[in-house]
Amino acid sequence: MSHALSIILGGGEGKRLYPLTKYRSKPAVPIAGKYRLIDIPVSNCIHSGIERIFVLTQFNSASLNRHVNLAYKFDAFHEGFVNILAAEQTMDSMDWFQGTADAVRKTFRHFQRFEADDYLILAGDHIYQMDYRPMLATHSDSGADLTLAVSPVTYEEASELGIMKVEADGRISDFLEKPRPGTDLSAFEIPGDLRKQYDLPDDGRMLLGSMGVYLFRDEALKVALQDYDKTDFGRHIIPAAVHEMRVQAHLFSGYWRDVGTIAAFFQANMDLLSEAPDFRLFREHFKIFTHSRYLAGSKILKVTADQAVLNEGCLVQEATLTRALIGVRTLIGRGVQIEDTYIMGADYYEDDPEAQRAKAIGRDVPPIGIGDGARICGAIVDKNARIGKGVKITRKEPSENYAGHGYMVRDGITVVEKDAVIPDGAVI
């Protein structure tokens, strides 16, 4: 795979994931209690033998930079790398990235010296485990200029995705980016021959949606980026390429989720708690790589738990956990009840110098973690949050959206912000 180079798109402001993106870029958002979203496409690339990887970002990139530098170090006899490329002012352009395609265009000079035959362009906020080598084989065998990874989706999901019409031979003949609800998509349904070829179940997923995984031949990408008015892959580059180039579909029938919204992100994490999750972290041959923290094993004392995941370095005492995902270094006090909730954990323990500095400036705050007697339901608690004793966070209706001090409710999910302080006895 040495002829391929990967470009991971870090995304824009991440407004739909706010407040999780208040202090970090989308790829740096913690997933499953110990990973970052960026770990998923990077791990997919490494398992696929693609080890020259660039990550493009421009908003809140400090934590992403730190994570990548700590997590991905190849040895001195290895040519692999994972490099961050942030938006920069140059003599050619003084502007920020105007879209996904514009980001690749403005950084393309950094890629050219590697003389790649193919460029694999990936989204940084999707959850899936994919070996890209079969896609590269599809790309090569079909003689395509551009190959898109596609996944079966329902009519209800179509308005959030790029939907394509695929012929029996796999060639893409039409493309609609996020069609409006009610649009007639009958002509875009998966052909019967294609369904039989891939043994697709009759489960209501009648359309093919773009996974945001694009594989360009070198010359095809250069041609596609020549028009500076085309700033986005989904809205501009791909629809034009379908009618101007040979564009092929590569069907991926495994688990894939776009977690660009709070609701989707929350559900993806809750899915990990099921008895047999579709996104499997317990795969020795396809593990997710991340920063090694060298934490002690979690300690649990008189805990009742059902469908719970505890990551390293936690201390849980006399608590009840029901459908709870607990991140690294989480400290949970006595009598705590947690249900349908993702606790991201902490970056440090209370005896860390950073925590001591907070006390030194006179802040009367609860300790990091979940205080005694707290009850939390239907929430995401971001890193380093201080939840006081007796705090109650109740389940919300999906239609509820509002903000308070240190938290927001989005799509009925309470999100406690990073470093937030929720005082003793507060009710949210």
C-alpha beads as a LAMMPS data file, in Angstrom:
LAMMPS data file: protein, C-alpha beads

428 atoms
427 bonds

1 atom types
1 bond types

-500.0 500.0 xlo xhi
-500.0 500.0 ylo yhi
-500.0 500.0 zlo zhi

Masses

1 110.0

Atoms # bond

1 1 1 0.000 0.000 0.000
2 1 1 3.062 2.297 -0.150
3 1 1 1.666 3.958 -3.281
4 1 1 -1.342 5.375 -1.367
5 1 1 -1.467 8.397 0.913
6 1 1 -4.294 9.148 3.336
7 1 1 -5.818 12.559 4.080
8 1 1 -8.181 12.764 7.064
9 1 1 -10.490 15.786 7.129
10 1 1 -10.650 17.293 10.597
11 1 1 -13.861 19.155 9.898
12 1 1 -14.922 22.713 10.563
13 1 1 -16.257 24.250 13.754
14 1 1 -18.232 21.136 14.659
15 1 1 -21.332 23.166 15.529
16 1 1 -23.598 20.119 15.577
17 1 1 -21.356 18.473 18.199
18 1 1 -21.162 21.577 20.391
19 1 1 -20.402 21.791 23.346
20 1 1 -18.148 18.731 22.911
21 1 1 -16.275 20.838 20.343
22 1 1 -16.088 23.943 22.515
23 1 1 -12.415 23.352 23.325
24 1 1 -11.403 20.708 20.777
25 1 1 -11.776 19.793 17.102
26 1 1 -14.169 17.023 16.073
27 1 1 -11.483 14.352 15.582
28 1 1 -10.292 14.966 19.158
29 1 1 -13.683 14.217 20.777
30 1 1 -13.323 11.201 23.148
31 1 1 -15.132 8.024 22.090
32 1 1 -15.776 4.816 24.082
33 1 1 -14.154 6.230 27.198
34 1 1 -10.505 5.921 26.127
35 1 1 -10.140 6.715 22.420
36 1 1 -10.519 9.813 20.242
37 1 1 -12.533 9.888 17.023
38 1 1 -9.301 10.386 15.073
39 1 1 -8.096 6.975 16.292
40 1 1 -10.697 5.202 14.154
41 1 1 -9.649 6.304 10.631
42 1 1 -5.955 6.243 11.626
43 1 1 -6.296 2.666 12.918
44 1 1 -8.173 1.653 9.758
45 1 1 -5.308 3.041 7.663
46 1 1 -2.604 1.284 9.683
47 1 1 -4.422 -2.062 9.488
48 1 1 -4.751 -1.526 5.732
49 1 1 -1.033 -0.920 5.248
50 1 1 -1.494 2.814 4.564
51 1 1 0.961 4.501 6.907
52 1 1 1.479 7.935 5.360
53 1 1 -1.332 9.921 6.950
54 1 1 -2.126 13.633 7.114
55 1 1 -4.867 15.162 9.287
56 1 1 -6.248 18.533 8.146
57 1 1 -7.722 20.824 10.758
58 1 1 -8.182 24.500 11.586
59 1 1 -10.392 24.834 14.694
60 1 1 -9.267 24.067 18.267
61 1 1 -6.434 21.833 17.099
62 1 1 -4.229 21.925 20.237
63 1 1 -5.664 18.810 21.927
64 1 1 -5.679 16.928 18.615
65 1 1 -2.027 17.830 18.057
66 1 1 -1.125 16.641 21.534
67 1 1 -2.997 13.351 21.158
68 1 1 -1.534 12.520 17.742
69 1 1 1.999 13.338 18.883
70 1 1 1.648 11.096 21.929
71 1 1 -0.155 8.208 20.220
72 1 1 1.472 7.722 16.816
73 1 1 5.233 7.320 16.781
74 1 1 6.731 5.057 14.118
75 1 1 10.237 3.709 14.632
76 1 1 13.366 5.132 13.007
77 1 1 13.445 2.382 10.367
78 1 1 9.853 3.020 9.326
79 1 1 8.602 5.550 6.769
80 1 1 5.138 5.860 8.286
81 1 1 3.819 9.027 9.963
82 1 1 0.658 10.773 11.152
83 1 1 1.050 14.531 10.667
84 1 1 -1.300 17.403 11.495
85 1 1 -1.701 20.140 8.880
86 1 1 -3.516 23.166 10.260
87 1 1 -4.846 25.965 8.069
88 1 1 -2.102 28.455 7.330
89 1 1 -1.709 31.772 5.585
90 1 1 0.492 31.593 2.500
91 1 1 1.450 33.888 -0.368
92 1 1 -1.174 32.078 -2.457
93 1 1 -4.045 32.406 0.027
94 1 1 -4.705 34.334 3.238
95 1 1 -8.070 32.620 3.848
96 1 1 -9.184 29.801 6.111
97 1 1 -10.315 26.534 4.575
98 1 1 -13.654 27.193 2.879
99 1 1 -14.702 23.519 2.776
100 1 1 -13.396 19.964 2.570
101 1 1 -12.143 20.248 -1.007
102 1 1 -10.636 23.670 -0.355
103 1 1 -8.719 22.208 2.599
104 1 1 -7.135 19.560 0.365
105 1 1 -6.451 22.103 -2.386
106 1 1 -4.646 24.523 -0.067
107 1 1 -2.467 21.817 1.475
108 1 1 -1.832 19.765 -1.659
109 1 1 1.734 21.016 -2.028
110 1 1 2.610 19.151 1.178
111 1 1 1.482 15.833 -0.355
112 1 1 3.110 16.064 -3.777
113 1 1 6.641 15.232 -2.684
114 1 1 5.476 11.741 -1.641
115 1 1 4.559 10.872 -5.259
116 1 1 1.416 8.936 -4.310
117 1 1 -0.509 7.119 -7.040
118 1 1 -3.770 7.312 -5.066
119 1 1 -5.162 9.596 -2.382
120 1 1 -7.536 8.165 0.220
121 1 1 -9.632 11.006 1.641
122 1 1 -11.474 10.237 4.893
123 1 1 -13.835 11.955 7.322
124 1 1 -12.652 12.386 10.875
125 1 1 -16.024 11.923 12.626
126 1 1 -17.269 8.507 11.468
127 1 1 -17.265 5.220 13.398
128 1 1 -16.489 2.038 11.466
129 1 1 -13.825 -0.661 11.098
130 1 1 -12.776 -1.067 7.477
131 1 1 -9.858 -2.646 5.676
132 1 1 -9.276 -0.310 2.722
133 1 1 -7.366 -2.910 0.672
134 1 1 -10.490 -4.415 -0.980
135 1 1 -11.530 -0.859 -1.903
136 1 1 -8.126 -0.263 -3.487
137 1 1 -8.599 -3.508 -5.429
138 1 1 -12.026 -2.330 -6.664
139 1 1 -10.465 0.972 -7.658
140 1 1 -7.645 -0.699 -9.576
141 1 1 -9.708 -3.449 -11.244
142 1 1 -12.389 -1.035 -12.491
143 1 1 -9.917 1.497 -13.851
144 1 1 -11.828 4.225 -12.000
145 1 1 -10.655 7.798 -11.604
146 1 1 -12.519 7.989 -8.318
147 1 1 -13.973 5.280 -6.079
148 1 1 -16.474 5.968 -3.295
149 1 1 -17.164 3.689 -0.350
150 1 1 -20.935 3.312 -0.008
151 1 1 -23.153 1.791 2.648
152 1 1 -26.824 0.687 2.469
153 1 1 -29.106 3.232 4.168
154 1 1 -32.825 3.815 4.668
155 1 1 -34.995 6.525 3.148
156 1 1 -35.117 8.197 6.579
157 1 1 -31.324 8.519 6.673
158 1 1 -31.021 9.842 3.105
159 1 1 -31.461 13.549 3.927
160 1 1 -28.215 13.553 5.947
161 1 1 -26.050 11.810 3.329
162 1 1 -24.910 11.836 -0.266
163 1 1 -27.133 9.359 -2.142
164 1 1 -26.001 7.750 -5.371
165 1 1 -27.395 5.806 -8.273
166 1 1 -25.264 2.736 -8.925
167 1 1 -25.477 0.572 -12.024
168 1 1 -25.234 -3.228 -11.973
169 1 1 -21.493 -3.059 -12.779
170 1 1 -20.875 -0.772 -9.790
171 1 1 -20.417 2.430 -11.768
172 1 1 -22.006 5.531 -10.221
173 1 1 -24.216 7.340 -12.706
174 1 1 -25.840 9.992 -10.492
175 1 1 -25.311 11.610 -7.099
176 1 1 -27.497 13.731 -4.801
177 1 1 -25.986 15.468 -1.783
178 1 1 -28.387 15.428 1.187
179 1 1 -31.675 15.288 -0.752
180 1 1 -34.598 17.035 0.921
181 1 1 -37.126 14.840 2.746
182 1 1 -39.860 13.782 0.323
183 1 1 -37.570 13.739 -2.730
184 1 1 -38.424 10.882 -5.110
185 1 1 -35.434 8.551 -4.806
186 1 1 -36.952 5.471 -6.435
187 1 1 -34.451 5.691 -9.312
188 1 1 -31.613 5.532 -6.748
189 1 1 -32.638 2.241 -5.136
190 1 1 -30.045 -0.549 -5.087
191 1 1 -30.348 -2.739 -8.236
192 1 1 -31.528 -6.290 -7.616
193 1 1 -28.400 -7.766 -9.212
194 1 1 -26.223 -5.762 -6.843
195 1 1 -28.264 -6.869 -3.834
196 1 1 -27.799 -10.512 -4.835
197 1 1 -24.095 -10.054 -5.533
198 1 1 -23.451 -8.715 -2.014
199 1 1 -26.162 -10.807 -0.329
200 1 1 -27.808 -7.721 1.167
201 1 1 -30.675 -8.441 3.597
202 1 1 -34.174 -7.101 2.992
203 1 1 -34.054 -4.778 6.017
204 1 1 -35.396 -1.525 4.581
205 1 1 -32.023 -0.141 3.539
206 1 1 -32.911 0.457 -0.100
207 1 1 -30.436 3.231 -0.953
208 1 1 -26.664 3.638 -1.075
209 1 1 -25.174 6.465 0.961
210 1 1 -21.690 7.916 0.728
211 1 1 -19.479 7.030 3.704
212 1 1 -17.231 10.036 3.139
213 1 1 -14.434 7.714 1.971
214 1 1 -13.031 8.866 -1.374
215 1 1 -10.201 7.227 -3.321
216 1 1 -8.789 9.439 -6.098
217 1 1 -6.163 8.708 -8.673
218 1 1 -3.442 11.342 -8.490
219 1 1 -4.262 13.037 -11.798
220 1 1 -8.019 12.853 -11.197
221 1 1 -7.679 14.679 -7.877
222 1 1 -5.509 17.380 -9.436
223 1 1 -8.123 17.949 -12.166
224 1 1 -11.006 17.950 -9.663
225 1 1 -9.328 20.632 -7.541
226 1 1 -8.607 23.033 -10.403
227 1 1 -11.946 24.879 -10.096
228 1 1 -11.547 27.118 -7.048
229 1 1 -15.312 27.648 -6.831
230 1 1 -15.717 23.990 -5.908
231 1 1 -14.953 24.106 -2.185
232 1 1 -16.682 20.963 -0.899
233 1 1 -16.375 17.313 -1.932
234 1 1 -19.982 16.334 -1.253
235 1 1 -21.660 19.418 -2.695
236 1 1 -19.337 20.200 -5.606
237 1 1 -16.513 17.802 -6.460
238 1 1 -18.330 14.450 -6.330
239 1 1 -21.504 15.467 -8.260
240 1 1 -19.346 16.968 -11.024
241 1 1 -16.981 13.989 -11.136
242 1 1 -19.874 11.538 -11.620
243 1 1 -20.600 13.155 -14.992
244 1 1 -17.016 13.939 -16.007
245 1 1 -14.984 10.928 -14.813
246 1 1 -15.316 7.215 -14.264
247 1 1 -16.619 6.956 -10.702
248 1 1 -16.978 3.538 -9.101
249 1 1 -18.799 2.375 -5.960
250 1 1 -17.246 0.047 -3.405
251 1 1 -19.955 -1.423 -1.201
252 1 1 -19.247 -1.786 2.513
253 1 1 -21.941 -3.648 4.429
254 1 1 -20.389 -3.489 7.917
255 1 1 -21.187 -1.122 10.792
256 1 1 -20.811 2.556 9.897
257 1 1 -22.110 5.650 11.686
258 1 1 -21.745 9.365 11.061
259 1 1 -21.512 10.857 14.566
260 1 1 -21.671 14.502 13.545
261 1 1 -24.552 15.321 15.941
262 1 1 -24.934 14.987 19.708
263 1 1 -27.791 12.482 19.299
264 1 1 -25.815 10.282 16.881
265 1 1 -22.676 10.494 19.006
266 1 1 -24.569 9.555 22.179
267 1 1 -26.312 6.610 20.513
268 1 1 -23.062 5.290 19.027
269 1 1 -21.520 5.178 22.501
270 1 1 -24.601 3.555 24.017
271 1 1 -24.501 0.935 21.235
272 1 1 -21.167 -0.238 22.646
273 1 1 -22.964 -1.415 25.803
274 1 1 -25.131 -3.987 24.034
275 1 1 -24.407 -7.698 24.458
276 1 1 -23.071 -8.052 20.910
277 1 1 -22.292 -4.554 19.540
278 1 1 -21.840 -4.168 15.789
279 1 1 -18.770 -1.998 16.382
280 1 1 -16.508 -4.494 18.107
281 1 1 -13.654 -3.230 20.257
282 1 1 -12.732 -6.800 21.250
283 1 1 -10.999 -7.612 17.957
284 1 1 -7.368 -8.543 18.499
285 1 1 -6.544 -8.479 14.775
286 1 1 -8.264 -5.098 14.235
287 1 1 -7.689 -3.176 17.444
288 1 1 -8.153 0.573 17.777
289 1 1 -4.833 2.278 18.495
290 1 1 -4.599 5.216 20.881
291 1 1 -2.342 6.955 23.404
292 1 1 -1.047 4.557 26.086
293 1 1 -1.665 6.028 29.546
294 1 1 -0.159 3.267 31.747
295 1 1 -3.007 3.505 34.249
296 1 1 -3.793 1.015 36.978
297 1 1 -6.741 -1.331 36.631
298 1 1 -10.096 0.026 37.776
299 1 1 -11.147 -0.674 41.357
300 1 1 -14.817 -1.368 42.161
301 1 1 -16.187 -1.734 45.687
302 1 1 -19.750 -3.020 46.309
303 1 1 -20.964 -1.952 42.867
304 1 1 -24.119 -3.102 41.086
305 1 1 -23.660 -2.982 37.325
306 1 1 -25.702 -4.008 34.279
307 1 1 -24.479 -3.284 30.743
308 1 1 -21.571 -1.175 31.896
309 1 1 -18.066 -0.590 30.564
310 1 1 -15.316 0.694 32.872
311 1 1 -12.051 1.878 31.391
312 1 1 -8.692 2.002 33.166
313 1 1 -7.848 3.968 36.276
314 1 1 -11.371 4.264 37.750
315 1 1 -12.475 4.047 41.381
316 1 1 -16.165 3.236 41.891
317 1 1 -17.629 2.767 45.377
318 1 1 -21.100 1.481 46.311
319 1 1 -22.663 2.773 43.086
320 1 1 -25.317 1.474 40.687
321 1 1 -24.412 1.516 36.979
322 1 1 -27.079 0.732 34.386
323 1 1 -26.143 1.120 30.711
324 1 1 -23.172 3.259 31.687
325 1 1 -19.961 3.903 29.773
326 1 1 -17.242 5.074 32.154
327 1 1 -14.084 6.717 30.818
328 1 1 -10.530 6.677 32.143
329 1 1 -9.727 8.056 35.638
330 1 1 -13.394 8.421 36.620
331 1 1 -13.958 8.672 40.384
332 1 1 -17.517 7.784 41.443
333 1 1 -18.651 8.312 45.013
334 1 1 -20.939 6.297 47.285
335 1 1 -24.633 5.949 46.533
336 1 1 -24.291 7.249 42.975
337 1 1 -26.800 6.061 40.350
338 1 1 -25.821 6.335 36.678
339 1 1 -28.156 5.255 33.879
340 1 1 -27.975 5.627 30.081
341 1 1 -24.949 7.879 30.422
342 1 1 -21.462 8.337 28.991
343 1 1 -18.899 9.667 31.499
344 1 1 -15.767 10.649 29.548
345 1 1 -13.476 10.599 32.579
346 1 1 -10.542 12.857 33.366
347 1 1 -7.130 13.893 32.089
348 1 1 -5.603 13.836 35.583
349 1 1 -6.327 12.898 39.199
350 1 1 -7.158 15.372 41.957
351 1 1 -3.598 15.295 43.352
352 1 1 -2.234 16.440 39.996
353 1 1 -0.521 19.882 40.071
354 1 1 -3.159 21.284 37.700
355 1 1 -5.913 20.363 40.132
356 1 1 -3.946 21.875 43.012
357 1 1 -3.591 25.153 41.117
358 1 1 -7.399 25.426 40.957
359 1 1 -7.549 25.154 44.740
360 1 1 -4.694 27.627 45.183
361 1 1 -6.674 30.427 43.517
362 1 1 -9.498 29.963 45.981
363 1 1 -12.082 28.109 43.900
364 1 1 -14.562 26.389 46.198
365 1 1 -15.336 23.480 43.911
366 1 1 -16.212 19.798 44.260
367 1 1 -13.456 17.314 43.426
368 1 1 -13.133 15.937 39.910
369 1 1 -15.572 13.089 39.337
370 1 1 -19.071 12.209 40.533
371 1 1 -19.927 13.171 44.119
372 1 1 -21.702 10.990 46.671
373 1 1 -25.420 10.474 46.098
374 1 1 -25.505 11.946 42.586
375 1 1 -28.097 10.585 40.142
376 1 1 -27.370 10.969 36.427
377 1 1 -29.615 9.770 33.611
378 1 1 -29.478 10.335 29.829
379 1 1 -26.311 12.423 29.789
380 1 1 -22.812 12.928 28.442
381 1 1 -20.362 14.186 31.074
382 1 1 -17.286 15.653 29.416
383 1 1 -13.746 15.380 30.770
384 1 1 -12.608 16.824 34.096
385 1 1 -16.162 17.739 35.120
386 1 1 -16.826 18.227 38.824
387 1 1 -20.246 16.855 39.746
388 1 1 -21.092 17.755 43.358
389 1 1 -22.767 15.652 46.005
390 1 1 -26.475 14.962 45.530
391 1 1 -26.596 16.401 41.991
392 1 1 -29.586 15.187 39.956
393 1 1 -29.484 15.110 36.140
394 1 1 -32.837 13.808 34.905
395 1 1 -33.897 12.262 31.615
396 1 1 -35.152 14.779 29.030
397 1 1 -37.576 14.606 26.130
398 1 1 -35.949 14.387 22.650
399 1 1 -37.464 17.766 21.724
400 1 1 -35.774 19.623 24.587
401 1 1 -32.951 22.045 23.750
402 1 1 -31.646 24.685 26.175
403 1 1 -28.511 25.779 27.988
404 1 1 -27.492 26.390 31.590
405 1 1 -24.323 27.230 33.488
406 1 1 -21.792 24.536 32.578
407 1 1 -24.194 22.351 30.602
408 1 1 -26.434 22.187 27.547
409 1 1 -29.425 20.036 26.634
410 1 1 -29.388 19.066 22.945
411 1 1 -31.947 16.723 21.387
412 1 1 -32.965 15.663 24.897
413 1 1 -29.409 14.727 25.955
414 1 1 -27.794 16.651 28.807
415 1 1 -24.166 17.474 28.007
416 1 1 -22.047 18.606 30.954
417 1 1 -19.206 20.639 29.496
418 1 1 -15.497 19.946 29.860
419 1 1 -14.086 21.311 33.151
420 1 1 -17.599 22.291 34.233
421 1 1 -18.512 22.635 37.913
422 1 1 -21.959 21.441 38.953
423 1 1 -22.335 22.409 42.642
424 1 1 -23.658 20.194 45.416
425 1 1 -27.392 19.591 45.256
426 1 1 -27.922 21.075 41.797
427 1 1 -30.841 19.745 39.737
428 1 1 -30.630 19.729 35.935

Bonds

1 1 1 2
2 1 2 3
3 1 3 4
4 1 4 5
5 1 5 6
6 1 6 7
7 1 7 8
8 1 8 9
9 1 9 10
10 1 10 11
11 1 11 12
12 1 12 13
13 1 13 14
14 1 14 15
15 1 15 16
16 1 16 17
17 1 17 18
18 1 18 19
19 1 19 20
20 1 20 21
21 1 21 22
22 1 22 23
23 1 23 24
24 1 24 25
25 1 25 26
26 1 26 27
27 1 27 28
28 1 28 29
29 1 29 30
30 1 30 31
31 1 31 32
32 1 32 33
33 1 33 34
34 1 34 35
35 1 35 36
36 1 36 37
37 1 37 38
38 1 38 39
39 1 39 40
40 1 40 41
41 1 41 42
42 1 42 43
43 1 43 44
44 1 44 45
45 1 45 46
46 1 46 47
47 1 47 48
48 1 48 49
49 1 49 50
50 1 50 51
51 1 51 52
52 1 52 53
53 1 53 54
54 1 54 55
55 1 55 56
56 1 56 57
57 1 57 58
58 1 58 59
59 1 59 60
60 1 60 61
61 1 61 62
62 1 62 63
63 1 63 64
64 1 64 65
65 1 65 66
66 1 66 67
67 1 67 68
68 1 68 69
69 1 69 70
70 1 70 71
71 1 71 72
72 1 72 73
73 1 73 74
74 1 74 75
75 1 75 76
76 1 76 77
77 1 77 78
78 1 78 79
79 1 79 80
80 1 80 81
81 1 81 82
82 1 82 83
83 1 83 84
84 1 84 85
85 1 85 86
86 1 86 87
87 1 87 88
88 1 88 89
89 1 89 90
90 1 90 91
91 1 91 92
92 1 92 93
93 1 93 94
94 1 94 95
95 1 95 96
96 1 96 97
97 1 97 98
98 1 98 99
99 1 99 100
100 1 100 101
101 1 101 102
102 1 102 103
103 1 103 104
104 1 104 105
105 1 105 106
106 1 106 107
107 1 107 108
108 1 108 109
109 1 109 110
110 1 110 111
111 1 111 112
112 1 112 113
113 1 113 114
114 1 114 115
115 1 115 116
116 1 116 117
117 1 117 118
118 1 118 119
119 1 119 120
120 1 120 121
121 1 121 122
122 1 122 123
123 1 123 124
124 1 124 125
125 1 125 126
126 1 126 127
127 1 127 128
128 1 128 129
129 1 129 130
130 1 130 131
131 1 131 132
132 1 132 133
133 1 133 134
134 1 134 135
135 1 135 136
136 1 136 137
137 1 137 138
138 1 138 139
139 1 139 140
140 1 140 141
141 1 141 142
142 1 142 143
143 1 143 144
144 1 144 145
145 1 145 146
146 1 146 147
147 1 147 148
148 1 148 149
149 1 149 150
150 1 150 151
151 1 151 152
152 1 152 153
153 1 153 154
154 1 154 155
155 1 155 156
156 1 156 157
157 1 157 158
158 1 158 159
159 1 159 160
160 1 160 161
161 1 161 162
162 1 162 163
163 1 163 164
164 1 164 165
165 1 165 166
166 1 166 167
167 1 167 168
168 1 168 169
169 1 169 170
170 1 170 171
171 1 171 172
172 1 172 173
173 1 173 174
174 1 174 175
175 1 175 176
176 1 176 177
177 1 177 178
178 1 178 179
179 1 179 180
180 1 180 181
181 1 181 182
182 1 182 183
183 1 183 184
184 1 184 185
185 1 185 186
186 1 186 187
187 1 187 188
188 1 188 189
189 1 189 190
190 1 190 191
191 1 191 192
192 1 192 193
193 1 193 194
194 1 194 195
195 1 195 196
196 1 196 197
197 1 197 198
198 1 198 199
199 1 199 200
200 1 200 201
201 1 201 202
202 1 202 203
203 1 203 204
204 1 204 205
205 1 205 206
206 1 206 207
207 1 207 208
208 1 208 209
209 1 209 210
210 1 210 211
211 1 211 212
212 1 212 213
213 1 213 214
214 1 214 215
215 1 215 216
216 1 216 217
217 1 217 218
218 1 218 219
219 1 219 220
220 1 220 221
221 1 221 222
222 1 222 223
223 1 223 224
224 1 224 225
225 1 225 226
226 1 226 227
227 1 227 228
228 1 228 229
229 1 229 230
230 1 230 231
231 1 231 232
232 1 232 233
233 1 233 234
234 1 234 235
235 1 235 236
236 1 236 237
237 1 237 238
238 1 238 239
239 1 239 240
240 1 240 241
241 1 241 242
242 1 242 243
243 1 243 244
244 1 244 245
245 1 245 246
246 1 246 247
247 1 247 248
248 1 248 249
249 1 249 250
250 1 250 251
251 1 251 252
252 1 252 253
253 1 253 254
254 1 254 255
255 1 255 256
256 1 256 257
257 1 257 258
258 1 258 259
259 1 259 260
260 1 260 261
261 1 261 262
262 1 262 263
263 1 263 264
264 1 264 265
265 1 265 266
266 1 266 267
267 1 267 268
268 1 268 269
269 1 269 270
270 1 270 271
271 1 271 272
272 1 272 273
273 1 273 274
274 1 274 275
275 1 275 276
276 1 276 277
277 1 277 278
278 1 278 279
279 1 279 280
280 1 280 281
281 1 281 282
282 1 282 283
283 1 283 284
284 1 284 285
285 1 285 286
286 1 286 287
287 1 287 288
288 1 288 289
289 1 289 290
290 1 290 291
291 1 291 292
292 1 292 293
293 1 293 294
294 1 294 295
295 1 295 296
296 1 296 297
297 1 297 298
298 1 298 299
299 1 299 300
300 1 300 301
301 1 301 302
302 1 302 303
303 1 303 304
304 1 304 305
305 1 305 306
306 1 306 307
307 1 307 308
308 1 308 309
309 1 309 310
310 1 310 311
311 1 311 312
312 1 312 313
313 1 313 314
314 1 314 315
315 1 315 316
316 1 316 317
317 1 317 318
318 1 318 319
319 1 319 320
320 1 320 321
321 1 321 322
322 1 322 323
323 1 323 324
324 1 324 325
325 1 325 326
326 1 326 327
327 1 327 328
328 1 328 329
329 1 329 330
330 1 330 331
331 1 331 332
332 1 332 333
333 1 333 334
334 1 334 335
335 1 335 336
336 1 336 337
337 1 337 338
338 1 338 339
339 1 339 340
340 1 340 341
341 1 341 342
342 1 342 343
343 1 343 344
344 1 344 345
345 1 345 346
346 1 346 347
347 1 347 348
348 1 348 349
349 1 349 350
350 1 350 351
351 1 351 352
352 1 352 353
353 1 353 354
354 1 354 355
355 1 355 356
356 1 356 357
357 1 357 358
358 1 358 359
359 1 359 360
360 1 360 361
361 1 361 362
362 1 362 363
363 1 363 364
364 1 364 365
365 1 365 366
366 1 366 367
367 1 367 368
368 1 368 369
369 1 369 370
370 1 370 371
371 1 371 372
372 1 372 373
373 1 373 374
374 1 374 375
375 1 375 376
376 1 376 377
377 1 377 378
378 1 378 379
379 1 379 380
380 1 380 381
381 1 381 382
382 1 382 383
383 1 383 384
384 1 384 385
385 1 385 386
386 1 386 387
387 1 387 388
388 1 388 389
389 1 389 390
390 1 390 391
391 1 391 392
392 1 392 393
393 1 393 394
394 1 394 395
395 1 395 396
396 1 396 397
397 1 397 398
398 1 398 399
399 1 399 400
400 1 400 401
401 1 401 402
402 1 402 403
403 1 403 404
404 1 404 405
405 1 405 406
406 1 406 407
407 1 407 408
408 1 408 409
409 1 409 410
410 1 410 411
411 1 411 412
412 1 412 413
413 1 413 414
414 1 414 415
415 1 415 416
416 1 416 417
417 1 417 418
418 1 418 419
419 1 419 420
420 1 420 421
421 1 421 422
422 1 422 423
423 1 423 424
424 1 424 425
425 1 425 426
426 1 426 427
427 1 427 428
